Amino acid sequence: MKVHKTYSDPWNVTLVDTGEKNMTGGRLRRIKEYIGDETFCMTYGDGIGDININELIRHHRKQGLLATLTAVRPPGRFGVFNLAQNDCKITNFKEKPVSPCEDTTWINGGFFVLEPKVIDYIDNDATVFEKDPIERLASEGQLCGFRHTGFWRPMDTLNDKILLEELWANGNPPWKIWS
């Protein structure tokens, strides 16, 4: 381990081998003994953003629900336009908008604040957290969204990786909110 700075936030970080083949719910289920009765944060680790974690936690606590997910706008990958109903006229065009449906589309940004009781919604190692547990939390009114309108990008593809590395190399990546 190499310590780069002597100051850090008062966080507790525990690394747990949750099994290479287990699904997201199963991985959460396997950390139950480390959580105790405290509210905790969870992320997949394949997305990046300038999300204010303190605001996310405050929002979660204010709602008083079991789970909060960070709602983000999906990045546009293609140019979008309106095509007239009766002919082939394109009435407007926007290259790679933040979201193809900017007024209505929100997606799971992969940053959560959860109460330990959420683990009771997970059956076994094969449980996909985003399926039954989150769907059930939503249907029971125990899931809320934290709208994040700042920078967020996934790193799911080689193109995502290249873009994020270019942003970092240019010296001012939008997610770097520390000094």
Biotite code that builds the C-alpha atoms (Angstrom):
import biotite.structure as struc

atoms = struc.array([
    struc.Atom([0.000, 0.000, 0.000], chain_id="A", res_id=1, res_name="MET", atom_name="CA", element="C"),
    struc.Atom([1.250, 3.466, -0.822], chain_id="A", res_id=2, res_name="LYS", atom_name="CA", element="C"),
    struc.Atom([-0.133, 6.485, 1.059], chain_id="A", res_id=3, res_name="VAL", atom_name="CA", element="C"),
    struc.Atom([-0.191, 9.539, -1.202], chain_id="A", res_id=4, res_name="HIS", atom_name="CA", element="C"),
    struc.Atom([-1.491, 12.102, 1.258], chain_id="A", res_id=5, res_name="LYS", atom_name="CA", element="C"),
    struc.Atom([-1.630, 12.125, 5.019], chain_id="A", res_id=6, res_name="THR", atom_name="CA", element="C"),
    struc.Atom([-5.142, 13.572, 5.176], chain_id="A", res_id=7, res_name="TYR", atom_name="CA", element="C"),
    struc.Atom([-8.263, 11.561, 4.477], chain_id="A", res_id=8, res_name="SER", atom_name="CA", element="C"),
    struc.Atom([-11.955, 11.803, 5.185], chain_id="A", res_id=9, res_name="ASP", atom_name="CA", element="C"),
    struc.Atom([-13.070, 9.808, 8.239], chain_id="A", res_id=10, res_name="PRO", atom_name="CA", element="C"),
    struc.Atom([-14.288, 6.838, 6.195], chain_id="A", res_id=11, res_name="TRP", atom_name="CA", element="C"),
    struc.Atom([-14.099, 3.167, 7.015], chain_id="A", res_id=12, res_name="ASN", atom_name="CA", element="C"),
    struc.Atom([-13.273, 1.038, 3.989], chain_id="A", res_id=13, res_name="VAL", atom_name="CA", element="C"),
    struc.Atom([-13.528, -2.748, 4.139], chain_id="A", res_id=14, res_name="THR", atom_name="CA", element="C"),
    struc.Atom([-12.552, -4.891, 1.165], chain_id="A", res_id=15, res_name="LEU", atom_name="CA", element="C"),
    struc.Atom([-14.356, -8.237, 0.970], chain_id="A", res_id=16, res_name="VAL", atom_name="CA", element="C"),
    struc.Atom([-13.954, -11.012, -1.597], chain_id="A", res_id=17, res_name="ASP", atom_name="CA", element="C"),
    struc.Atom([-17.618, -11.594, -2.460], chain_id="A", res_id=18, res_name="THR", atom_name="CA", element="C"),
    struc.Atom([-17.050, -14.238, -5.112], chain_id="A", res_id=19, res_name="GLY", atom_name="CA", element="C"),
    struc.Atom([-16.185, -13.781, -8.742], chain_id="A", res_id=20, res_name="GLU", atom_name="CA", element="C"),
    struc.Atom([-19.338, -15.488, -10.096], chain_id="A", res_id=21, res_name="LYS", atom_name="CA", element="C"),
    struc.Atom([-21.871, -14.008, -7.685], chain_id="A", res_id=22, res_name="ASN", atom_name="CA", element="C"),
    struc.Atom([-24.392, -11.482, -8.920], chain_id="A", res_id=23, res_name="MET", atom_name="CA", element="C"),
    struc.Atom([-24.744, -7.950, -7.528], chain_id="A", res_id=24, res_name="THR", atom_name="CA", element="C"),
    struc.Atom([-27.354, -8.963, -4.946], chain_id="A", res_id=25, res_name="GLY", atom_name="CA", element="C"),
    struc.Atom([-25.331, -11.941, -3.819], chain_id="A", res_id=26, res_name="GLY", atom_name="CA", element="C"),
    struc.Atom([-22.316, -9.710, -3.329], chain_id="A", res_id=27, res_name="ARG", atom_name="CA", element="C"),
    struc.Atom([-24.316, -7.345, -1.117], chain_id="A", res_id=28, res_name="LEU", atom_name="CA", element="C"),
    struc.Atom([-25.690, -10.286, 0.842], chain_id="A", res_id=29, res_name="ARG", atom_name="CA", element="C"),
    struc.Atom([-22.144, -11.482, 1.562], chain_id="A", res_id=30, res_name="ARG", atom_name="CA", element="C"),
    struc.Atom([-21.161, -8.189, 3.268], chain_id="A", res_id=31, res_name="ILE", atom_name="CA", element="C"),
    struc.Atom([-24.074, -8.181, 5.703], chain_id="A", res_id=32, res_name="LYS", atom_name="CA", element="C"),
    struc.Atom([-21.876, -8.980, 8.726], chain_id="A", res_id=33, res_name="GLU", atom_name="CA", element="C"),
    struc.Atom([-19.644, -5.963, 7.995], chain_id="A", res_id=34, res_name="TYR", atom_name="CA", element="C"),
    struc.Atom([-22.489, -3.467, 7.707], chain_id="A", res_id=35, res_name="ILE", atom_name="CA", element="C"),
    struc.Atom([-24.156, -3.929, 11.056], chain_id="A", res_id=36, res_name="GLY", atom_name="CA", element="C"),
    struc.Atom([-27.038, -1.499, 11.492], chain_id="A", res_id=37, res_name="ASP", atom_name="CA", element="C"),
    struc.Atom([-25.477, 1.473, 9.696], chain_id="A", res_id=38, res_name="GLU", atom_name="CA", element="C"),
    struc.Atom([-26.588, 3.172, 6.498], chain_id="A", res_id=39, res_name="THR", atom_name="CA", element="C"),
    struc.Atom([-24.042, 2.366, 3.785], chain_id="A", res_id=40, res_name="PHE", atom_name="CA", element="C"),
    struc.Atom([-23.039, 3.387, 0.267], chain_id="A", res_id=41, res_name="CYS", atom_name="CA", element="C"),
    struc.Atom([-22.671, 1.011, -2.656], chain_id="A", res_id=42, res_name="MET", atom_name="CA", element="C"),
    struc.Atom([-21.444, 1.468, -6.221], chain_id="A", res_id=43, res_name="THR", atom_name="CA", element="C"),
    struc.Atom([-20.653, -0.875, -9.079], chain_id="A", res_id=44, res_name="TYR", atom_name="CA", element="C"),
    struc.Atom([-17.353, 0.837, -9.838], chain_id="A", res_id=45, res_name="GLY", atom_name="CA", element="C"),
    struc.Atom([-17.918, 1.049, -13.605], chain_id="A", res_id=46, res_name="ASP", atom_name="CA", element="C"),
    struc.Atom([-19.272, 4.590, -13.721], chain_id="A", res_id=47, res_name="GLY", atom_name="CA", element="C"),
    struc.Atom([-17.737, 7.921, -12.851], chain_id="A", res_id=48, res_name="ILE", atom_name="CA", element="C"),
    struc.Atom([-19.236, 11.272, -11.952], chain_id="A", res_id=49, res_name="GLY", atom_name="CA", element="C"),
    struc.Atom([-18.985, 14.441, -9.916], chain_id="A", res_id=50, res_name="ASP", atom_name="CA", element="C"),
    struc.Atom([-21.701, 13.235, -7.555], chain_id="A", res_id=51, res_name="ILE", atom_name="CA", element="C"),
    struc.Atom([-21.685, 14.949, -4.188], chain_id="A", res_id=52, res_name="ASN", atom_name="CA", element="C"),
    struc.Atom([-21.826, 11.926, -1.880], chain_id="A", res_id=53, res_name="ILE", atom_name="CA", element="C"),
    struc.Atom([-22.651, 14.072, 1.168], chain_id="A", res_id=54, res_name="ASN", atom_name="CA", element="C"),
    struc.Atom([-25.701, 15.507, -0.639], chain_id="A", res_id=55, res_name="GLU", atom_name="CA", element="C"),
    struc.Atom([-26.689, 12.018, -1.779], chain_id="A", res_id=56, res_name="LEU", atom_name="CA", element="C"),
    struc.Atom([-26.572, 10.733, 1.818], chain_id="A", res_id=57, res_name="ILE", atom_name="CA", element="C"),
    struc.Atom([-28.483, 13.803, 3.129], chain_id="A", res_id=58, res_name="ARG", atom_name="CA", element="C"),
    struc.Atom([-31.157, 13.246, 0.462], chain_id="A", res_id=59, res_name="HIS", atom_name="CA", element="C"),
    struc.Atom([-31.437, 9.574, 1.447], chain_id="A", res_id=60, res_name="HIS", atom_name="CA", element="C"),
    struc.Atom([-31.820, 10.373, 5.138], chain_id="A", res_id=61, res_name="ARG", atom_name="CA", element="C"),
    struc.Atom([-34.395, 13.078, 4.438], chain_id="A", res_id=62, res_name="LYS", atom_name="CA", element="C"),
    struc.Atom([-36.574, 10.619, 2.494], chain_id="A", res_id=63, res_name="GLN", atom_name="CA", element="C"),
    struc.Atom([-36.525, 8.018, 5.284], chain_id="A", res_id=64, res_name="GLY", atom_name="CA", element="C"),
    struc.Atom([-36.688, 5.097, 2.829], chain_id="A", res_id=65, res_name="LEU", atom_name="CA", element="C"),
    struc.Atom([-34.645, 1.919, 2.558], chain_id="A", res_id=66, res_name="LEU", atom_name="CA", element="C"),
    struc.Atom([-32.851, 2.711, -0.693], chain_id="A", res_id=67, res_name="ALA", atom_name="CA", element="C"),
    struc.Atom([-31.750, 5.669, -2.791], chain_id="A", res_id=68, res_name="THR", atom_name="CA", element="C"),
    struc.Atom([-30.249, 5.367, -6.248], chain_id="A", res_id=69, res_name="LEU", atom_name="CA", element="C"),
    struc.Atom([-28.555, 8.119, -8.176], chain_id="A", res_id=70, res_name="THR", atom_name="CA", element="C"),
    struc.Atom([-30.596, 9.022, -11.229], chain_id="A", res_id=71, res_name="ALA", atom_name="CA", element="C"),
    struc.Atom([-28.548, 10.313, -14.160], chain_id="A", res_id=72, res_name="VAL", atom_name="CA", element="C"),
    struc.Atom([-29.165, 11.239, -17.775], chain_id="A", res_id=73, res_name="ARG", atom_name="CA", element="C"),
    struc.Atom([-27.808, 8.649, -20.201], chain_id="A", res_id=74, res_name="PRO", atom_name="CA", element="C"),
    struc.Atom([-25.079, 9.993, -22.449], chain_id="A", res_id=75, res_name="PRO", atom_name="CA", element="C"),
    struc.Atom([-26.110, 10.340, -26.070], chain_id="A", res_id=76, res_name="GLY", atom_name="CA", element="C"),
    struc.Atom([-24.256, 8.072, -28.442], chain_id="A", res_id=77, res_name="ARG", atom_name="CA", element="C"),
    struc.Atom([-25.955, 9.082, -31.691], chain_id="A", res_id=78, res_name="PHE", atom_name="CA", element="C"),
    struc.Atom([-27.390, 12.171, -33.330], chain_id="A", res_id=79, res_name="GLY", atom_name="CA", element="C"),
    struc.Atom([-31.129, 12.525, -32.740], chain_id="A", res_id=80, res_name="VAL", atom_name="CA", element="C"),
    struc.Atom([-33.755, 14.346, -34.757], chain_id="A", res_id=81, res_name="PHE", atom_name="CA", element="C"),
    struc.Atom([-37.472, 14.740, -35.378], chain_id="A", res_id=82, res_name="ASN", atom_name="CA", element="C"),
    struc.Atom([-38.761, 13.229, -38.589], chain_id="A", res_id=83, res_name="LEU", atom_name="CA", element="C"),
    struc.Atom([-41.983, 14.697, -39.965], chain_id="A", res_id=84, res_name="ALA", atom_name="CA", element="C"),
    struc.Atom([-44.906, 12.262, -39.897], chain_id="A", res_id=85, res_name="GLN", atom_name="CA", element="C"),
    struc.Atom([-45.957, 12.450, -43.558], chain_id="A", res_id=86, res_name="ASN", atom_name="CA", element="C"),
    struc.Atom([-42.719, 13.108, -45.394], chain_id="A", res_id=87, res_name="ASP", atom_name="CA", element="C"),
    struc.Atom([-38.983, 12.828, -44.982], chain_id="A", res_id=88, res_name="CYS", atom_name="CA", element="C"),
    struc.Atom([-38.281, 16.308, -43.591], chain_id="A", res_id=89, res_name="LYS", atom_name="CA", element="C"),
    struc.Atom([-36.072, 16.445, -40.554], chain_id="A", res_id=90, res_name="ILE", atom_name="CA", element="C"),
    struc.Atom([-37.323, 19.294, -38.418], chain_id="A", res_id=91, res_name="THR", atom_name="CA", element="C"),
    struc.Atom([-34.356, 19.513, -36.021], chain_id="A", res_id=92, res_name="ASN", atom_name="CA", element="C"),
    struc.Atom([-31.092, 17.706, -35.314], chain_id="A", res_id=93, res_name="PHE", atom_name="CA", element="C"),
    struc.Atom([-28.832, 17.470, -32.282], chain_id="A", res_id=94, res_name="LYS", atom_name="CA", element="C"),
    struc.Atom([-25.550, 15.540, -32.334], chain_id="A", res_id=95, res_name="GLU", atom_name="CA", element="C"),
    struc.Atom([-25.078, 13.295, -29.302], chain_id="A", res_id=96, res_name="LYS", atom_name="CA", element="C"),
    struc.Atom([-27.307, 15.089, -26.784], chain_id="A", res_id=97, res_name="PRO", atom_name="CA", element="C"),
    struc.Atom([-26.812, 14.365, -23.099], chain_id="A", res_id=98, res_name="VAL", atom_name="CA", element="C"),
    struc.Atom([-29.942, 12.225, -23.277], chain_id="A", res_id=99, res_name="SER", atom_name="CA", element="C"),
    struc.Atom([-32.007, 11.391, -26.355], chain_id="A", res_id=100, res_name="PRO", atom_name="CA", element="C"),
    struc.Atom([-35.156, 12.150, -24.325], chain_id="A", res_id=101, res_name="CYS", atom_name="CA", element="C"),
    struc.Atom([-33.767, 14.919, -22.147], chain_id="A", res_id=102, res_name="GLU", atom_name="CA", element="C"),
    struc.Atom([-37.054, 15.777, -20.447], chain_id="A", res_id=103, res_name="ASP", atom_name="CA", element="C"),
    struc.Atom([-38.015, 12.295, -19.281], chain_id="A", res_id=104, res_name="THR", atom_name="CA", element="C"),
    struc.Atom([-35.184, 9.776, -19.367], chain_id="A", res_id=105, res_name="THR", atom_name="CA", element="C"),
    struc.Atom([-33.336, 8.965, -16.180], chain_id="A", res_id=106, res_name="TRP", atom_name="CA", element="C"),
    struc.Atom([-31.237, 5.851, -15.633], chain_id="A", res_id=107, res_name="ILE", atom_name="CA", element="C"),
    struc.Atom([-29.603, 4.137, -12.690], chain_id="A", res_id=108, res_name="ASN", atom_name="CA", element="C"),
    struc.Atom([-26.209, 5.822, -12.285], chain_id="A", res_id=109, res_name="GLY", atom_name="CA", element="C"),
    struc.Atom([-24.893, 3.062, -10.040], chain_id="A", res_id=110, res_name="GLY", atom_name="CA", element="C"),
    struc.Atom([-24.337, 5.048, -6.843], chain_id="A", res_id=111, res_name="PHE", atom_name="CA", element="C"),
    struc.Atom([-26.599, 3.991, -3.947], chain_id="A", res_id=112, res_name="PHE", atom_name="CA", element="C"),
    struc.Atom([-27.263, 4.751, -0.305], chain_id="A", res_id=113, res_name="VAL", atom_name="CA", element="C"),
    struc.Atom([-28.867, 1.765, 1.402], chain_id="A", res_id=114, res_name="LEU", atom_name="CA", element="C"),
    struc.Atom([-30.209, 0.706, 4.749], chain_id="A", res_id=115, res_name="GLU", atom_name="CA", element="C"),
    struc.Atom([-29.100, -2.719, 6.024], chain_id="A", res_id=116, res_name="PRO", atom_name="CA", element="C"),
    struc.Atom([-32.693, -4.031, 5.765], chain_id="A", res_id=117, res_name="LYS", atom_name="CA", element="C"),
    struc.Atom([-32.250, -3.944, 1.960], chain_id="A", res_id=118, res_name="VAL", atom_name="CA", element="C"),
    struc.Atom([-30.163, -7.104, 2.272], chain_id="A", res_id=119, res_name="ILE", atom_name="CA", element="C"),
    struc.Atom([-33.308, -8.946, 3.418], chain_id="A", res_id=120, res_name="ASP", atom_name="CA", element="C"),
    struc.Atom([-34.637, -8.432, -0.134], chain_id="A", res_id=121, res_name="TYR", atom_name="CA", element="C"),
    struc.Atom([-31.814, -10.577, -1.548], chain_id="A", res_id=122, res_name="ILE", atom_name="CA", element="C"),
    struc.Atom([-32.453, -14.332, -1.760], chain_id="A", res_id=123, res_name="ASP", atom_name="CA", element="C"),
    struc.Atom([-29.055, -15.800, -2.632], chain_id="A", res_id=124, res_name="ASN", atom_name="CA", element="C"),
    struc.Atom([-25.781, -15.373, -4.534], chain_id="A", res_id=125, res_name="ASP", atom_name="CA", element="C"),
    struc.Atom([-27.601, -15.589, -7.885], chain_id="A", res_id=126, res_name="ALA", atom_name="CA", element="C"),
    struc.Atom([-29.871, -12.604, -7.094], chain_id="A", res_id=127, res_name="THR", atom_name="CA", element="C"),
    struc.Atom([-29.434, -9.651, -9.429], chain_id="A", res_id=128, res_name="VAL", atom_name="CA", element="C"),
    struc.Atom([-29.884, -6.592, -7.188], chain_id="A", res_id=129, res_name="PHE", atom_name="CA", element="C"),
    struc.Atom([-31.291, -4.522, -10.060], chain_id="A", res_id=130, res_name="GLU", atom_name="CA", element="C"),
    struc.Atom([-34.093, -7.023, -10.719], chain_id="A", res_id=131, res_name="LYS", atom_name="CA", element="C"),
    struc.Atom([-36.275, -8.373, -7.904], chain_id="A", res_id=132, res_name="ASP", atom_name="CA", element="C"),
    struc.Atom([-34.820, -6.436, -4.945], chain_id="A", res_id=133, res_name="PRO", atom_name="CA", element="C"),
    struc.Atom([-34.927, -2.980, -6.547], chain_id="A", res_id=134, res_name="ILE", atom_name="CA", element="C"),
    struc.Atom([-38.221, -3.688, -8.321], chain_id="A", res_id=135, res_name="GLU", atom_name="CA", element="C"),
    struc.Atom([-39.747, -4.822, -5.017], chain_id="A", res_id=136, res_name="ARG", atom_name="CA", element="C"),
    struc.Atom([-38.344, -1.817, -3.140], chain_id="A", res_id=137, res_name="LEU", atom_name="CA", element="C"),
    struc.Atom([-39.920, 0.449, -5.788], chain_id="A", res_id=138, res_name="ALA", atom_name="CA", element="C"),
    struc.Atom([-43.299, -1.316, -5.661], chain_id="A", res_id=139, res_name="SER", atom_name="CA", element="C"),
    struc.Atom([-43.310, -1.027, -1.852], chain_id="A", res_id=140, res_name="GLU", atom_name="CA", element="C"),
    struc.Atom([-42.494, 2.700, -1.988], chain_id="A", res_id=141, res_name="GLY", atom_name="CA", element="C"),
    struc.Atom([-39.057, 2.178, -0.396], chain_id="A", res_id=142, res_name="GLN", atom_name="CA", element="C"),
    struc.Atom([-36.890, 3.438, -3.280], chain_id="A", res_id=143, res_name="LEU", atom_name="CA", element="C"),
    struc.Atom([-36.167, 7.040, -4.148], chain_id="A", res_id=144, res_name="CYS", atom_name="CA", element="C"),
    struc.Atom([-33.993, 8.723, -6.724], chain_id="A", res_id=145, res_name="GLY", atom_name="CA", element="C"),
    struc.Atom([-31.388, 11.406, -6.243], chain_id="A", res_id=146, res_name="PHE", atom_name="CA", element="C"),
    struc.Atom([-31.326, 13.498, -9.423], chain_id="A", res_id=147, res_name="ARG", atom_name="CA", element="C"),
    struc.Atom([-27.752, 14.157, -10.451], chain_id="A", res_id=148, res_name="HIS", atom_name="CA", element="C"),
    struc.Atom([-27.491, 16.651, -13.303], chain_id="A", res_id=149, res_name="THR", atom_name="CA", element="C"),
    struc.Atom([-23.718, 17.017, -13.271], chain_id="A", res_id=150, res_name="GLY", atom_name="CA", element="C"),
    struc.Atom([-21.107, 14.938, -15.018], chain_id="A", res_id=151, res_name="PHE", atom_name="CA", element="C"),
    struc.Atom([-21.659, 11.169, -15.224], chain_id="A", res_id=152, res_name="TRP", atom_name="CA", element="C"),
    struc.Atom([-20.367, 8.577, -17.682], chain_id="A", res_id=153, res_name="ARG", atom_name="CA", element="C"),
    struc.Atom([-20.261, 4.799, -17.739], chain_id="A", res_id=154, res_name="PRO", atom_name="CA", element="C"),
    struc.Atom([-17.129, 2.875, -18.603], chain_id="A", res_id=155, res_name="MET", atom_name="CA", element="C"),
    struc.Atom([-18.792, -0.047, -20.367], chain_id="A", res_id=156, res_name="ASP", atom_name="CA", element="C"),
    struc.Atom([-17.069, 0.043, -23.738], chain_id="A", res_id=157, res_name="THR", atom_name="CA", element="C"),
    struc.Atom([-13.650, 0.708, -25.213], chain_id="A", res_id=158, res_name="LEU", atom_name="CA", element="C"),
    struc.Atom([-14.995, 4.041, -26.515], chain_id="A", res_id=159, res_name="ASN", atom_name="CA", element="C"),
    struc.Atom([-16.036, 5.007, -22.968], chain_id="A", res_id=160, res_name="ASP", atom_name="CA", element="C"),
    struc.Atom([-12.553, 4.129, -21.716], chain_id="A", res_id=161, res_name="LYS", atom_name="CA", element="C"),
    struc.Atom([-10.873, 6.173, -24.443], chain_id="A", res_id=162, res_name="ILE", atom_name="CA", element="C"),
    struc.Atom([-13.091, 9.207, -23.796], chain_id="A", res_id=163, res_name="LEU", atom_name="CA", element="C"),
    struc.Atom([-12.516, 9.116, -20.033], chain_id="A", res_id=164, res_name="LEU", atom_name="CA", element="C"),
    struc.Atom([-8.767, 8.671, -20.435], chain_id="A", res_id=165, res_name="GLU", atom_name="CA", element="C"),
    struc.Atom([-8.660, 11.639, -22.846], chain_id="A", res_id=166, res_name="GLU", atom_name="CA", element="C"),
    struc.Atom([-10.563, 13.786, -20.343], chain_id="A", res_id=167, res_name="LEU", atom_name="CA", element="C"),
    struc.Atom([-8.085, 12.791, -17.617], chain_id="A", res_id=168, res_name="TRP", atom_name="CA", element="C"),
    struc.Atom([-5.044, 13.377, -19.841], chain_id="A", res_id=169, res_name="ALA", atom_name="CA", element="C"),
    struc.Atom([-6.285, 16.869, -20.742], chain_id="A", res_id=170, res_name="ASN", atom_name="CA", element="C"),
    struc.Atom([-5.758, 17.814, -17.110], chain_id="A", res_id=171, res_name="GLY", atom_name="CA", element="C"),
    struc.Atom([-9.237, 18.835, -15.991], chain_id="A", res_id=172, res_name="ASN", atom_name="CA", element="C"),
    struc.Atom([-11.535, 15.809, -15.791], chain_id="A", res_id=173, res_name="PRO", atom_name="CA", element="C"),
    struc.Atom([-15.052, 16.930, -14.784], chain_id="A", res_id=174, res_name="PRO", atom_name="CA", element="C"),
    struc.Atom([-15.368, 14.264, -12.094], chain_id="A", res_id=175, res_name="TRP", atom_name="CA", element="C"),
    struc.Atom([-12.199, 15.335, -10.247], chain_id="A", res_id=176, res_name="LYS", atom_name="CA", element="C"),
    struc.Atom([-13.722, 17.449, -7.514], chain_id="A", res_id=177, res_name="ILE", atom_name="CA", element="C"),
    struc.Atom([-10.843, 17.102, -5.049], chain_id="A", res_id=178, res_name="TRP", atom_name="CA", element="C"),
    struc.Atom([-7.608, 19.068, -5.018], chain_id="A", res_id=179, res_name="SER", atom_name="CA", element="C"),
])
